[in-house]
Amino acid sequence: MDLRLGALGDISRVTDASGERDINSLRLTSALAFDQRDDPLDPRSGVQAAIWVNPGYNFGDAEATYVQTEIRSSAYYPLSNHFTAAARIRLGTIIGATVTDIAADQRFYAGGGGSARGYEYQSLTPVGPDGAPAGGLSVTELNTELRWRGEGRWGAVAFVDTAFAGASQTPEFDTLRTGIGLGLRYYFDFAPVRFDLATPLDRRSGEDPIHVYISIGQAF
């Protein structure tokens, strides 16, 4: 079990529907985490979980008192010598302020390789007047994988990712988007290298049919 406490101060210039504004913030940070995975880069068994509770005060052109809370957890279960089931959940909310009162780097975003494969980076996020991701007050991410590793260095994975960052303080489950895909793994002595192909379910106009992700370590 690991407990961390801290304090942060930020000075931000935000451009959104309210125009250009200076938002200054003071935050207390607290995190409680535990990690029982057998391997941080290639876990096959165990559980990891963490919760963050960060009260903050914004002042300047926007004044607000708020609390940002986030929970992340992942679990791994070996089905056999070759197969592993893996799952991850992330939930977050900001209570006490409107989205325009929160600096852009403190809002929630979703979409992309670390969130929901099959979608552009931060594309599952409320957008601003310019059409760019503006961030939200809540986030939901759900990821599942079935991993296979052969006798040698090669492996494969099938996955389903679901995510969305919402404009309201509570998760908006009816707006969740899902991507599915397959991937290859090549296992070096220190960690696997992953190559994933993903596509969005119920693809909408303007969305690419295939996304490619290459990285070191498992997706989660």
C-alpha positions in Angstrom: 0.0 0.0 0.0 1.4 3.4 -1.0 0.0 6.8 0.2 1.2 10.0 -1.4 0.3 13.6 -0.4 1.3 16.8 -2.1 0.4 20.3 -3.3 0.4 21.9 -6.8 0.0 25.4 -8.2 -0.7 26.2 -11.8 -1.0 29.3 -14.0 -3.0 28.6 -17.2 -4.2 30.7 -20.1 -7.4 29.1 -21.5 -9.1 29.9 -24.8 -12.7 28.5 -25.1 -16.3 29.6 -25.7 -15.8 32.2 -22.9 -12.8 33.8 -24.7 -9.2 33.9 -23.5 -8.8 33.8 -19.8 -6.2 33.3 -17.1 -7.0 30.5 -14.6 -4.8 30.0 -11.6 -5.2 27.0 -9.4 -4.0 25.6 -6.1 -4.5 21.9 -5.4 -3.9 19.4 -2.7 -3.1 16.0 -4.1 -3.6 12.6 -2.4 -3.2 9.1 -3.9 -3.6 5.7 -2.4 -2.4 2.8 -4.4 -1.5 -0.9 -4.2 0.2 -3.1 -6.8 0.1 -6.9 -6.6 1.0 -7.7 -10.2 3.7 -10.2 -10.9 5.3 -8.0 -13.6 4.6 -4.3 -14.3 5.4 -4.5 -18.0 3.9 -7.9 -18.7 1.5 -8.9 -15.9 -0.1 -12.4 -16.0 -1.6 -12.4 -12.5 -2.5 -10.0 -9.8 -4.4 -6.8 -9.2 -3.5 -3.1 -9.3 -5.6 -0.2 -8.0 -5.3 3.5 -7.2 -7.6 6.3 -6.1 -6.8 10.0 -6.4 -8.7 12.7 -4.5 -7.5 16.3 -5.3 -9.4 19.3 -3.9 -8.6 22.5 -5.6 -9.3 26.2 -5.7 -9.2 28.2 -9.0 -8.9 32.0 -9.1 -8.2 34.7 -11.6 -10.7 35.1 -14.5 -12.6 32.0 -13.2 -13.2 31.2 -9.5 -14.3 27.8 -8.3 -13.8 25.3 -5.5 -13.9 21.7 -6.7 -12.8 18.1 -6.0 -11.3 15.9 -8.7 -11.6 12.2 -8.0 -10.3 9.3 -10.1 -10.2 5.6 -9.7 -8.2 3.1 -11.8 -7.9 -0.6 -11.4 -6.7 -3.6 -13.4 -6.8 -7.3 -12.9 -5.0 -10.3 -14.5 -5.9 -13.9 -14.4 -3.9 -16.8 -16.0 -6.4 -19.1 -17.7 -3.6 -21.6 -18.7 0.1 -21.6 -19.4 -0.6 -19.8 -22.6 -3.7 -17.6 -22.0 -4.3 -14.6 -19.7 -7.5 -12.6 -19.2 -6.9 -8.9 -18.4 -9.4 -6.1 -17.5 -9.0 -2.5 -16.6 -11.4 0.2 -15.4 -11.0 4.0 -15.0 -13.6 6.3 -13.6 -13.2 10.0 -12.9 -15.3 13.1 -12.0 -14.9 16.7 -11.1 -17.4 18.0 -8.6 -18.1 21.6 -7.7 -17.3 23.5 -10.9 -18.4 23.9 -14.5 -16.0 22.8 -17.2 -15.2 26.4 -18.2 -14.0 27.0 -14.6 -11.4 24.2 -14.9 -8.1 24.6 -16.7 -7.8 22.5 -19.8 -5.0 20.3 -18.4 -7.1 19.4 -15.4 -10.1 18.2 -17.4 -10.7 14.6 -18.5 -10.0 13.3 -22.0 -10.6 9.9 -23.7 -9.7 8.2 -26.9 -6.5 6.7 -28.3 -3.9 4.1 -27.5 -3.9 4.5 -23.7 -7.7 4.9 -23.5 -9.8 3.4 -26.3 -8.0 1.9 -29.3 -9.8 2.4 -32.6 -10.2 6.1 -32.1 -8.0 9.2 -32.6 -6.2 10.6 -29.5 -8.6 12.5 -27.2 -11.4 12.2 -29.9 -13.9 10.7 -27.4 -14.1 14.1 -25.6 -16.4 17.1 -25.7 -15.2 19.6 -28.3 -14.8 23.4 -28.1 -16.0 26.0 -30.6 -13.0 25.3 -32.8 -13.8 21.6 -32.9 -10.8 20.6 -30.9 -11.1 18.4 -27.8 -12.0 20.6 -24.9 -12.1 18.1 -22.0 -14.9 17.0 -19.8 -16.0 16.7 -16.1 -16.1 12.9 -16.1 -14.5 10.0 -17.8 -15.2 6.3 -18.1 -12.8 3.7 -19.6 -13.3 -0.1 -19.8 -10.8 -2.4 -21.3 -10.6 -6.2 -21.7 -8.0 -8.4 -23.3 -7.4 -12.1 -24.0 -3.7 -12.6 -24.3 -1.9 -15.6 -25.7 1.8 -16.3 -25.6 3.4 -19.2 -27.4 6.4 -21.3 -26.4 8.8 -18.8 -28.0 8.8 -15.1 -28.2 5.6 -14.4 -30.1 2.2 -13.8 -28.7 -1.2 -12.4 -29.7 -4.1 -10.5 -28.2 -7.8 -9.8 -28.8 -9.3 -6.7 -27.1 -12.3 -4.6 -26.6 -12.0 -1.0 -25.4 -14.8 1.3 -24.4 -14.5 4.9 -23.3 -15.9 8.5 -23.3 -15.2 11.7 -21.4 -18.5 13.6 -20.7 -19.5 17.2 -20.1 -21.5 16.3 -17.0 -20.1 15.4 -13.5 -21.5 11.9 -13.7 -20.5 9.2 -16.2 -22.6 9.3 -19.4 -22.9 5.6 -20.2 -25.2 6.2 -23.2 -22.4 8.0 -25.0 -19.7 5.3 -24.6 -17.9 4.3 -27.7 -16.3 0.9 -28.3 -13.4 -0.2 -30.4 -12.2 -3.8 -31.1 -9.0 -5.2 -32.4 -6.2 -7.7 -32.6 -2.6 -7.4 -31.9 0.8 -9.2 -32.0 3.4 -9.3 -29.2 7.1 -9.9 -29.5 8.6 -10.7 -26.1 12.1 -9.4 -25.4 13.8 -10.4 -22.1 12.8 -7.1 -20.5 9.3 -6.5 -21.9 7.0 -7.2 -24.9 6.7 -4.9 -27.9 3.1 -4.6 -29.0 1.6 -4.0 -32.4 -2.2 -3.5 -32.4 -4.8 -2.9 -35.1 -8.1 -1.5 -33.9 -11.4 -0.4 -35.5 -14.3 1.6 -34.1 -17.7 -0.1 -33.7 -20.5 1.9 -35.3 -18.0 4.0 -37.1 -19.2 7.5 -37.8 -18.5 9.9 -40.7 -14.9 11.2 -40.7 -13.6 8.4 -38.5 -10.8 6.3 -39.8 -11.6 2.5 -40.2 -8.2 1.3 -38.9 -5.8 2.6 -36.3 -2.3 1.2 -35.6 -0.5 1.3 -32.2 3.1 0.3 -31.5 4.6 0.5 -28.0 6.7 -1.2 -25.4 4.8 -3.2 -22.7 1.2 -4.3 -22.6 -1.6 -1.8 -23.1 -2.4 -2.0 -19.4 
